[in-house]
């Protein structure tokens, strides 16, 4: 089981800040996003844009392999000025 966290506009759009997801075998963050998009149209739209990922509180590329017990966070790119 992995803990999946959502931040900023993702949290607002999805209406949740975290979920648990069963991981069987090897999966990377991009594949996890694809699975989560299958939860419905709202999820698909919210998770379709450019996103950043962290695994166990370290920024990671979307091809990072996720293991049972990991904490995965998705958040939109930050802009500022």
Buried (B, 14 or more C-beta within 10 A) or exposed (E): EBEBBBBEEBBEBBEEEEEEBEBEEEBBBEBBBEEBBEEEEEBEEBBEEEBBBBBEEEEBEBEBEBEEEBBBBBBBEEEEE
